[in-house]
Amino acid sequence: MQKTKEILVAIALACSASVFYVSAVFLSEMILIKSTVLSLLYLVVTGLICLLAMISKDRKSVIIKWLISIFCGAGEWWLFIRCEYALRALNWVIPGYGSQSAGGSFAATFQLLILSLLCLCGVVISLFVKPKHYERFRRIQFIICIVLMVIILAIVFILERQFPSADYIRS
């Protein structure tokens, strides 16, 4: 029973790490339109939260969480692309975005690179960090990560409801 609970906690933390990463790719792009500093700060905080989610009792658990988060992240990424989240979001923030924009892909690629490096640093650091009282830390880690994941999913869902439809943008 204890082993099953540990596995479920690891899966939940890995899924929360992927939610933090994938949503940060898209949310930071919207924040970048308003403020570069806030966007970079958001990326750094996301990297720290990924570090928090990845810390485990041993290196094997970190690697397993990381691999699970990659697969979960790929599914989330596909969902965001499928619902045309970025196109709809940026057209909501800046009406007509994309029709006259140049260089947006460069900025988005740069942000993705920074975010990926920060999250990768979080994974690498978590390989070497061993909390002194791991059981107490794990409870706090789980609660914080799940609460943050729910908040981010709520923000994404609320924002997504505000965006215009893709058909409206293309017409």
N, C-alpha and C positions, 0 to 999 in steps of 0.2 A: 504494500500500500504506500509506504514511504517513497519507494522508487518511482511509482507511478506519479505521485505528487511532484517529485523533483523533475520528472520528464515534462509534465504539463506546465510547470513553472518555467522551465527552460524554453519551451515552445512559445509560451505567452510573452516572455521577455524578448525572444528573437523576433516575433511578430511585431511587438511594439517598436523594436529598433528599426525594422523595415518601414513601419508607418512613419516614424520620425524622419527617416532618410528620404523616402519618396515624396512625402508631403512637403518637405523642406525644399526640394528641387522646384516645385511649382509655387509654393507660398513665397519663397525668397525672391522669385522673379517678379511677383506683384509688389513686394515690399521695395525692391530695387527701383521701381518707378518713382516711389515717393522719397526714398532715402538710401543712398549707398551704404552709409555707416550702419543704419539699422539692419539692412540686409546682411551685411558681413557679421554683425553681432548675432543675428538670428542663426547664421550658419555655424558660428563658434558654439553657441548654446546647444544647437542640435548635435554637434560633435561630442560635447560633454555629456549630453543625455544618452547618446549611443554608447559612450564609455560606461556610463552607469548601468545601462541595460546589459552590457556584455560581461561585466565582472562576474567571475564564477569561482568555485572552490579549486578548480584545477584547469590546466591548459586545454585538456581534451574537451571539457564542457564549453570553453570559450570558442573553440573551433567548430563544435557542433552547433552552437547558437549562431555563429557567423554564417555557416552554410545554410541553416534553416532561414535566416533572415534574407539571404540572397534569393532563395526560391520564393519566399513570401513577397519580397520586394519586386521581383519580376512580374508576379501576378498583379500587384498593385499598379506597377508602371503600365502594364498592358491596359488595365482598367482606366487609368487617367488618360492615356493616349486614345483609347477607344471612345471615351465620352468627350474628347476634344477639350479637355479641361483648360489647358494653357491658352488656346485660341479664344475660348469663351471668356476666360478670366481677364485676359489682357484687353479684349474688346469691351469688357465691362468697365475696367479701370480707365482705359483710353479709347473712346469710341473711334473706330476706323483704324485701330492698330493693325499693322501688317500690310496695309495697302500702300503706305508710304515709308515704312520702317526699313532702315538699313543698319546692319550691325547688331541687331537683336540676338541673332544666333551666336555671335561671338561672345556677347555678355553672358548669355545663358550657358554656353559651353565653359566659360571661365568660372562661373558660379558652380556648375556641376563638378568641375575639377577640384575647386577649393573644398566643396562639401565632401566629395569622395575622399580626398586626402585627410580631412579632419576626422571623418568616421573611421577611416583605416587606421589613423593614429590612435583613435579610441580603442579599436580592436587590439592593436599591438600593445598598447599600455595595459589593457586588461589582461593580457597574457602574463604580465609580471606583477600585477597588483593582487595581493592576498589580504583581504580584510581580516583583522585580528579576531573579531567575534563574528564569523561568517553567518551563522544562523540568524542572529539579530539583524545583521546587515541585509540578509536576503529578504526578510519580511519587509523592511523599509524600502528596499530596492523594488520589490514587486509592487507594493502599493503606489510608490511614486511613478513608476513606469506605466502602470495600468491607468492611473488617474490622468497622467499627461497624454497617453494615447487616446483616451476617451475625449479629452478636451480638444486635441488636434482633430480627431475625426468629426467632432461636433462643429468645429470651425470650418473644416472643409465642406461638410454637408450644408451648413448654413450659407456659406459663400456660393457653393455650387447651385443652390436654389435661386440665387440672385442673378446668375449669369444669363445672358441671352442665349437662345438656342443657336446651334451651329447653322441651321437653315436660314435663320434670320440674318446672321452675319454674312453669309454668302450671297444673300439676295440683294 
